[in-house]
Amino acid sequence: MQRKKVMLRVIPASQAKNNFGDMIRRVYEDDEIQVVERDGLPVVGIVTMSDLEKLYPEKLKELPEVAASAKRQRAAKQLREFLSQAGTTEYSEAEVEADVLKAVQEVRHGRRKKKQA
């Protein structure tokens, strides 16, 4: 099994404050671990939900909405990775969303038929 390469970035608290959105994007999209330091000392680390889930699985069970969010985040990441490897055909966000909604409706409709039979 190949381990993923973990990126670690140390930033001063003032930079974290001024660029919080970018910092969150880096954690979420790029799987970077952000270490925030104050006065030259590391004080907090910001990790992805899936990493937090690995570190504190029991704590996340206490908050089911957080666990569900972590699952959605993993699914979204897997979809982005798949789409990046799937080819160079470009689709608009509206086209992709319409296809996804159609697939969800088909699955739901199929399940209803099975339950009724």
OpenMM code with the backbone's topology and positions (N, CA, C; nanometers):
from openmm import Vec3, app, unit

residues = "MET GLN ARG LYS LYS VAL MET LEU ARG VAL ILE PRO ALA SER GLN ALA LYS ASN ASN PHE GLY ASP MET ILE ARG ARG VAL TYR GLU ASP ASP GLU ILE GLN VAL VAL GLU ARG ASP GLY LEU PRO VAL VAL GLY ILE VAL THR MET SER ASP LEU GLU LYS LEU TYR PRO GLU LYS LEU LYS GLU LEU PRO GLU VAL ALA ALA SER ALA LYS ARG GLN ARG ALA ALA LYS GLN LEU ARG GLU PHE LEU SER GLN ALA GLY THR THR GLU TYR SER GLU ALA GLU VAL GLU ALA ASP VAL LEU LYS ALA VAL GLN GLU VAL ARG HIS GLY ARG ARG LYS LYS LYS GLN ALA".split()
positions = [
    Vec3(0.0841, -0.1183, 0.0000),
    Vec3(0.0000, 0.0000, 0.0000),
    Vec3(0.0883, 0.1243, 0.0000),
    Vec3(0.0588, 0.2155, -0.0901),
    Vec3(0.1394, 0.3362, -0.1026),
    Vec3(0.0821, 0.4456, -0.0126),
    Vec3(0.1684, 0.5069, 0.0657),
    Vec3(0.1250, 0.6154, 0.1535),
    Vec3(0.1214, 0.7447, 0.0754),
    Vec3(0.0201, 0.8253, 0.1045),
    Vec3(0.0109, 0.9537, 0.0357),
    Vec3(0.1147, 1.0497, 0.0929),
    Vec3(0.1628, 1.1367, 0.0090),
    Vec3(0.2601, 1.2362, 0.0517),
    Vec3(0.1854, 1.3490, 0.1221),
    Vec3(0.2207, 1.3729, 0.2464),
    Vec3(0.1537, 1.4747, 0.3267),
    Vec3(0.2323, 1.6050, 0.3186),
    Vec3(0.1611, 1.7080, 0.2818),
    Vec3(0.2229, 1.8404, 0.2766),
    Vec3(0.2009, 1.9091, 0.4113),
    Vec3(0.3026, 1.9746, 0.4587),
    Vec3(0.2966, 2.0449, 0.5859),
    Vec3(0.3387, 2.1881, 0.5605),
    Vec3(0.2594, 2.2805, 0.6087),
    Vec3(0.2905, 2.4221, 0.5892),
    Vec3(0.2783, 2.4937, 0.7228),
    Vec3(0.3821, 2.5662, 0.7588),
    Vec3(0.3829, 2.6428, 0.8831),
    Vec3(0.3632, 2.7894, 0.8470),
    Vec3(0.2652, 2.8513, 0.9105),
    Vec3(0.2377, 2.9923, 0.8813),
    Vec3(0.2179, 3.0696, 1.0117),
    Vec3(0.2556, 3.1965, 1.0107),
    Vec3(0.2336, 3.2799, 1.1292),
    Vec3(0.0839, 3.3066, 1.1492),
    Vec3(0.0428, 3.3278, 1.2715),
    Vec3(-0.0979, 3.3518, 1.3040),
    Vec3(-0.1534, 3.4705, 1.2269),
    Vec3(-0.0747, 3.5753, 1.2095),
    Vec3(-0.1238, 3.6929, 1.1365),
    Vec3(-0.1561, 3.6577, 0.9914),
    Vec3(-0.0739, 3.5741, 0.9306),
    Vec3(-0.0994, 3.5314, 0.7926),
    Vec3(-0.2226, 3.4414, 0.7869),
    Vec3(-0.2383, 3.3551, 0.8860),
    Vec3(-0.3557, 3.2680, 0.8921),
    Vec3(-0.4825, 3.3521, 0.9028),
    Vec3(-0.4770, 3.4547, 0.9835),
    Vec3(-0.5929, 3.5431, 1.0015),
    Vec3(-0.6263, 3.6147, 0.8719),
    Vec3(-0.5255, 3.6663, 0.8051),
    Vec3(-0.5478, 3.7445, 0.6832),
    Vec3(-0.5831, 3.6591, 0.5619),
    Vec3(-0.5440, 3.5319, 0.5634),
    Vec3(-0.5666, 3.4436, 0.4482),
    Vec3(-0.6405, 3.3166, 0.4885),
    Vec3(-0.7376, 3.3305, 0.5780),
    Vec3(-0.8049, 3.2134, 0.6327),
    Vec3(-0.8732, 3.1302, 0.5238),
    Vec3(-0.9412, 3.1943, 0.4305),
    Vec3(-1.0093, 3.1217, 0.3232),
    Vec3(-0.9130, 3.0393, 0.2398),
    Vec3(-0.7997, 3.0976, 0.2053),
    Vec3(-0.6988, 3.0262, 0.1271),
    Vec3(-0.6408, 2.9105, 0.2076),
    Vec3(-0.6213, 2.9329, 0.3365),
    Vec3(-0.5676, 2.8280, 0.4221),
    Vec3(-0.6650, 2.7098, 0.4278),
    Vec3(-0.7930, 2.7367, 0.4431),
    Vec3(-0.8944, 2.6317, 0.4461),
    Vec3(-0.8968, 2.5574, 0.3125),
    Vec3(-0.8889, 2.6293, 0.2022),
    Vec3(-0.8881, 2.5667, 0.0695),
    Vec3(-0.7699, 2.4728, 0.0557),
    Vec3(-0.6539, 2.5147, 0.1020),
    Vec3(-0.5340, 2.4302, 0.0930),
    Vec3(-0.5503, 2.3007, 0.1735),
    Vec3(-0.6119, 2.3120, 0.2899),
    Vec3(-0.6344, 2.1931, 0.3723),
    Vec3(-0.7355, 2.1025, 0.3024),
    Vec3(-0.8457, 2.1598, 0.2590),
    Vec3(-0.9550, 2.0831, 0.2014),
    Vec3(-0.9194, 2.0242, 0.0655),
    Vec3(-0.8680, 2.1043, -0.0253),
    Vec3(-0.8434, 2.0583, -0.1616),
    Vec3(-0.7083, 1.9905, -0.1803),
    Vec3(-0.6074, 2.0386, -0.1115),
    Vec3(-0.4717, 1.9887, -0.1349),
    Vec3(-0.4207, 1.8957, -0.0250),
    Vec3(-0.5031, 1.8685, 0.0742),
    Vec3(-0.4635, 1.7829, 0.1865),
    Vec3(-0.3394, 1.8325, 0.2587),
    Vec3(-0.3222, 1.9626, 0.2634),
    Vec3(-0.2101, 2.0182, 0.3391),
    Vec3(-0.2468, 2.0246, 0.4868),
    Vec3(-0.1510, 1.9987, 0.5703),
    Vec3(-0.1681, 2.0226, 0.7133),
    Vec3(-0.1126, 2.1623, 0.7387),
    Vec3(-0.1929, 2.2468, 0.7979),
    Vec3(-0.1521, 2.3830, 0.8270),
    Vec3(-0.1174, 2.3934, 0.9751),
    Vec3(0.0034, 2.4343, 1.0036),
    Vec3(0.0465, 2.4564, 1.1415),
    Vec3(0.0579, 2.6068, 1.1602),
    Vec3(-0.0175, 2.6567, 1.2556),
    Vec3(-0.0186, 2.8006, 1.2821),
    Vec3(0.0710, 2.8270, 1.4018),
    Vec3(0.1622, 2.9227, 1.3834),
    Vec3(0.2517, 2.9548, 1.4948),
    Vec3(0.2282, 3.0978, 1.5416),
    Vec3(0.2525, 3.1148, 1.6695),
    Vec3(0.2403, 3.2469, 1.7321),
    Vec3(0.3703, 3.2729, 1.8054),
    Vec3(0.4300, 3.3843, 1.7756),
    Vec3(0.5593, 3.4207, 1.8353),
    Vec3(0.6637, 3.3118, 1.8110),
    Vec3(0.6567, 3.2499, 1.6929),
    Vec3(0.7553, 3.1490, 1.6551),
    Vec3(0.7313, 3.0101, 1.7104),
    Vec3(0.6230, 2.9920, 1.7867),
    Vec3(0.5920, 2.8612, 1.8439),
    Vec3(0.4676, 2.8033, 1.7781),
    Vec3(0.4712, 2.6772, 1.7356),
    Vec3(0.3517, 2.6156, 1.6786),
    Vec3(0.2446, 2.5972, 1.7872),
    Vec3(0.1237, 2.6482, 1.7592),
    Vec3(0.0189, 2.6419, 1.8613),
    Vec3(-0.1027, 2.5589, 1.8191),
    Vec3(-0.1336, 2.5526, 1.6912),
    Vec3(-0.2469, 2.4718, 1.6448),
    Vec3(-0.2143, 2.4117, 1.5089),
    Vec3(-0.2832, 2.3014, 1.4810),
    Vec3(-0.2739, 2.2400, 1.3500),
    Vec3(-0.4128, 2.2285, 1.2912),
    Vec3(-0.4250, 2.2535, 1.1630),
    Vec3(-0.5531, 2.2411, 1.0946),
    Vec3(-0.5399, 2.1277, 0.9941),
    Vec3(-0.6290, 2.0282, 1.0069),
    Vec3(-0.6229, 1.9081, 0.9244),
    Vec3(-0.7577, 1.8857, 0.8564),
    Vec3(-0.7612, 1.7955, 0.7594),
    Vec3(-0.8856, 1.7610, 0.6927),
    Vec3(-0.9769, 1.6855, 0.7887),
    Vec3(-1.1034, 1.6803, 0.7537),
    Vec3(-1.1994, 1.6060, 0.8345),
    Vec3(-1.1643, 1.4575, 0.8372),
    Vec3(-1.1163, 1.4036, 0.7252),
    Vec3(-1.0821, 1.2613, 0.7248),
    Vec3(-0.9634, 1.2341, 0.8172),
    Vec3(-0.8675, 1.3264, 0.8241),
    Vec3(-0.7559, 1.3096, 0.9181),
    Vec3(-0.8055, 1.3201, 1.0626),
    Vec3(-0.8959, 1.4139, 1.0873),
    Vec3(-0.9524, 1.4288, 1.2214),
    Vec3(-1.0291, 1.3035, 1.2606),
    Vec3(-1.0987, 1.2456, 1.1640),
    Vec3(-1.1734, 1.1228, 1.1873),
    Vec3(-1.0798, 1.0085, 1.2285),
    Vec3(-0.9611, 1.0038, 1.1666),
    Vec3(-0.8625, 0.9006, 1.2017),
    Vec3(-0.8036, 0.9251, 1.3403),
    Vec3(-0.7850, 1.0508, 1.3755),
    Vec3(-0.7257, 1.0846, 1.5042),
    Vec3(-0.8226, 1.0673, 1.6210),
    Vec3(-0.9472, 1.1051, 1.6000),
    Vec3(-1.0463, 1.1046, 1.7082),
    Vec3(-1.1785, 1.0412, 1.6639),
    Vec3(-1.1772, 0.9133, 1.6273),
    Vec3(-1.3014, 0.8521, 1.5774),
    Vec3(-1.4137, 0.8517, 1.6808),
    Vec3(-1.3810, 0.8304, 1.8066),
    Vec3(-1.4852, 0.8246, 1.9104),
    Vec3(-1.5501, 0.9611, 1.9313),
    Vec3(-1.4713, 1.0654, 1.9262),
    Vec3(-1.5259, 1.2001, 1.9445),
    Vec3(-1.6212, 1.2350, 1.8308),
    Vec3(-1.5859, 1.1952, 1.7079),
    Vec3(-1.6708, 1.2289, 1.5944),
    Vec3(-1.8012, 1.1497, 1.5959),
    Vec3(-1.8013, 1.0322, 1.6587),
    Vec3(-1.9258, 0.9566, 1.6706),
    Vec3(-2.0278, 1.0323, 1.7551),
    Vec3(-1.9799, 1.1182, 1.8438),
    Vec3(-2.0694, 1.1979, 1.9269),
    Vec3(-2.1399, 1.3065, 1.8456),
    Vec3(-2.0847, 1.3367, 1.7287),
    Vec3(-2.1411, 1.4408, 1.6418),
    Vec3(-2.1693, 1.3808, 1.5039),
    Vec3(-2.2843, 1.3158, 1.4847),
    Vec3(-2.3101, 1.2468, 1.3583),
    Vec3(-2.3077, 1.3381, 1.2366),
    Vec3(-2.3468, 1.4647, 1.2534),
    Vec3(-2.3457, 1.5557, 1.1384),
    Vec3(-2.2025, 1.5837, 1.0917),
    Vec3(-2.1067, 1.5809, 1.1834),
    Vec3(-1.9662, 1.6006, 1.1473),
    Vec3(-1.9141, 1.4767, 1.0750),
    Vec3(-1.9501, 1.3596, 1.1228),
    Vec3(-1.9086, 1.2361, 1.0565),
    Vec3(-1.9659, 1.2295, 0.9155),
    Vec3(-2.0913, 1.2699, 0.8995),
    Vec3(-2.1531, 1.2711, 0.7665),
    Vec3(-2.0810, 1.3701, 0.6756),
    Vec3(-2.0405, 1.4822, 0.7299),
    Vec3(-1.9666, 1.5813, 0.6525),
    Vec3(-1.8330, 1.5251, 0.6065),
    Vec3(-1.7670, 1.4501, 0.6921),
    Vec3(-1.6385, 1.3891, 0.6558),
    Vec3(-1.6572, 1.2901, 0.5416),
    Vec3(-1.7662, 1.2145, 0.5451),
    Vec3(-1.7941, 1.1195, 0.4368),
    Vec3(-1.8191, 1.1931, 0.3059),
    Vec3(-1.8944, 1.3032, 0.3117),
    Vec3(-1.9201, 1.3821, 0.1898),
    Vec3(-1.7905, 1.4402, 0.1352),
    Vec3(-1.7040, 1.4841, 0.2254),
    Vec3(-1.5764, 1.5406, 0.1824),
    Vec3(-1.4922, 1.4351, 0.1117),
    Vec3(-1.4869, 1.3140, 0.1669),
    Vec3(-1.4119, 1.2058, 0.1021),
    Vec3(-1.4694, 1.1737, -0.0350),
    Vec3(-1.6019, 1.1680, -0.0433),
    Vec3(-1.6667, 1.1378, -0.1713),
    Vec3(-1.6373, 1.2468, -0.2737),
    Vec3(-1.6419, 1.3723, -0.2322),
    Vec3(-1.6134, 1.4825, -0.3239),
    Vec3(-1.4687, 1.4777, -0.3718),
    Vec3(-1.3777, 1.4442, -0.2814),
    Vec3(-1.2366, 1.4344, -0.3192),
    Vec3(-1.2151, 1.3206, -0.4178),
    Vec3(-1.2784, 1.2061, -0.3919),
    Vec3(-1.2660, 1.0932, -0.4836),
    Vec3(-1.3229, 1.1284, -0.6202),
    Vec3(-1.4330, 1.2014, -0.6225),
    Vec3(-1.4920, 1.2429, -0.7499),
    Vec3(-1.3981, 1.3366, -0.8246),
    Vec3(-1.3386, 1.4332, -0.7534),
    Vec3(-1.2438, 1.5254, -0.8190),
    Vec3(-1.1259, 1.4491, -0.8766),
    Vec3(-1.0736, 1.3521, -0.8011),
    Vec3(-0.9602, 1.2728, -0.8492),
    Vec3(-0.9997, 1.1914, -0.9718),
    Vec3(-1.1172, 1.1310, -0.9669),
    Vec3(-1.1648, 1.0526, -1.0810),
    Vec3(-1.1805, 1.1407, -1.2038),
    Vec3(-1.2439, 1.2551, -1.1850),
    Vec3(-1.2662, 1.3441, -1.2991),
    Vec3(-1.1355, 1.3972, -1.3562),
    Vec3(-1.0366, 1.4187, -1.2707),
    Vec3(-0.9081, 1.4690, -1.3211),
    Vec3(-0.8359, 1.3634, -1.4034),
    Vec3(-0.8633, 1.2359, -1.3754),
    Vec3(-0.7992, 1.1265, -1.4486),
    Vec3(-0.8849, 1.0764, -1.5642),
    Vec3(-1.0121, 1.1166, -1.5698),
    Vec3(-1.1070, 1.0598, -1.6650),
    Vec3(-1.0849, 1.1087, -1.8075),
    Vec3(-1.0206, 1.2176, -1.8259),
    Vec3(-0.9991, 1.2677, -1.9611),
    Vec3(-1.0034, 1.4187, -1.9645),
    Vec3(-0.9997, 1.4695, -2.0828),
    Vec3(-0.9925, 1.6141, -2.0972),
    Vec3(-1.1236, 1.6768, -2.1408),
    Vec3(-1.2311, 1.5960, -2.1555),
    Vec3(-1.3594, 1.6518, -2.1941),
    Vec3(-1.4081, 1.7435, -2.0834),
    Vec3(-1.4485, 1.8623, -2.1213),
    Vec3(-1.4937, 1.9583, -2.0215),
    Vec3(-1.6449, 1.9694, -2.0240),
    Vec3(-1.7033, 1.9701, -1.9061),
    Vec3(-1.8473, 1.9862, -1.8913),
    Vec3(-1.8720, 2.1038, -1.7988),
    Vec3(-1.9817, 2.1722, -1.8221),
    Vec3(-2.0153, 2.2838, -1.7337),
    Vec3(-2.0645, 2.2284, -1.6013),
    Vec3(-2.0608, 2.3110, -1.5008),
    Vec3(-2.1084, 2.2691, -1.3694),
    Vec3(-2.2564, 2.2313, -1.3768),
    Vec3(-2.3334, 2.3052, -1.4570),
    Vec3(-2.4762, 2.2765, -1.4711),
    Vec3(-2.4987, 2.1392, -1.5347),
    Vec3(-2.4165, 2.1028, -1.6359),
    Vec3(-2.4302, 1.9720, -1.7002),
    Vec3(-2.4001, 1.8592, -1.6021),
    Vec3(-2.2947, 1.8757, -1.5249),
    Vec3(-2.2568, 1.7738, -1.4273),
    Vec3(-2.3655, 1.7595, -1.3217),
    Vec3(-2.4142, 1.8721, -1.2706),
    Vec3(-2.5178, 1.8675, -1.1679),
    Vec3(-2.6443, 1.8014, -1.2212),
    Vec3(-2.6828, 1.8321, -1.3444),
    Vec3(-2.8018, 1.7697, -1.4042),
    Vec3(-2.7836, 1.6188, -1.4165),
    Vec3(-2.6657, 1.5747, -1.4585),
    Vec3(-2.6389, 1.4310, -1.4696),
    Vec3(-2.6448, 1.3620, -1.3331),
    Vec3(-2.5888, 1.4260, -1.2328),
    Vec3(-2.5894, 1.3682, -1.0983),
    Vec3(-2.7324, 1.3585, -1.0459),
    Vec3(-2.8105, 1.4652, -1.0614),
    Vec3(-2.9490, 1.4625, -1.0144),
    Vec3(-3.0300, 1.3554, -1.0863),
    Vec3(-3.0077, 1.3405, -1.2164),
    Vec3(-3.0774, 1.2373, -1.2933),
    Vec3(-3.0418, 1.0986, -1.2401),
    Vec3(-2.9132, 1.0749, -1.2138),
    Vec3(-2.8686, 0.9448, -1.1617),
    Vec3(-2.9286, 0.9173, -1.0242),
    Vec3(-2.9335, 1.0178, -0.9395),
    Vec3(-2.9916, 1.0016, -0.8057),
    Vec3(-3.1394, 0.9664, -0.8171),
    Vec3(-3.2111, 1.0352, -0.9059),
    Vec3(-3.3531, 1.0065, -0.9240),
    Vec3(-3.3747, 0.8646, -0.9760),
    Vec3(-3.2902, 0.8210, -1.0679),
    Vec3(-3.3020, 0.6858, -1.1215),
    Vec3(-3.2791, 0.5816, -1.0124),
    Vec3(-3.1802, 0.6045, -0.9283),
    Vec3(-3.1526, 0.5107, -0.8189),
    Vec3(-3.2693, 0.5090, -0.7214),
    Vec3(-3.3188, 0.6240, -0.6847),
    Vec3(-3.4321, 0.6300, -0.5913),
    Vec3(-3.5549, 0.5624, -0.6516),
    Vec3(-3.5804, 0.5875, -0.7770),
    Vec3(-3.6960, 0.5283, -0.8445),
    Vec3(-3.6805, 0.3768, -0.8504),
    Vec3(-3.5630, 0.3296, -0.8791),
    Vec3(-3.5360, 0.1861, -0.8841),
    Vec3(-3.5567, 0.1201, -0.7488),
    Vec3(-3.5166, 0.1858, -0.6429),
    Vec3(-3.5315, 0.1306, -0.5079),
    Vec3(-3.6779, 0.1235, -0.4701),
    Vec3(-3.7555, 0.2235, -0.5081),
    Vec3(-3.8977, 0.2228, -0.4759),
    Vec3(-3.9677, 0.1041, -0.5417),
    Vec3(-3.9335, 0.0765, -0.6651),
    Vec3(-3.9951, -0.0356, -0.7361),
    Vec3(-3.9627, -0.1674, -0.6662),
    Vec3(-3.8385, -0.1840, -0.6232),
    Vec3(-3.7976, -0.3076, -0.5566),
    Vec3(-3.8722, -0.3266, -0.4266),
    Vec3(-3.8933, -0.2192, -0.3509),
    Vec3(-3.9618, -0.2288, -0.2220),
    Vec3(-4.1079, -0.2662, -0.2409),
    Vec3(-4.1702, -0.2170, -0.3476),
    Vec3(-4.3119, -0.2411, -0.3701),
    Vec3(-4.3370, -0.3834, -0.4200),
    Vec3(-4.2400, -0.4422, -0.4875),
    Vec3(-4.2616, -0.5751, -0.5474),
    Vec3(-4.2585, -0.6868, -0.4474),
] * unit.nanometer
topology = app.Topology()
chain = topology.addChain("A")
for resn in residues:
    res = topology.addResidue(resn, chain)
    for name in ("N", "CA", "C"):
        topology.addAtom(name, app.Element.getBySymbol(name[0]), res)
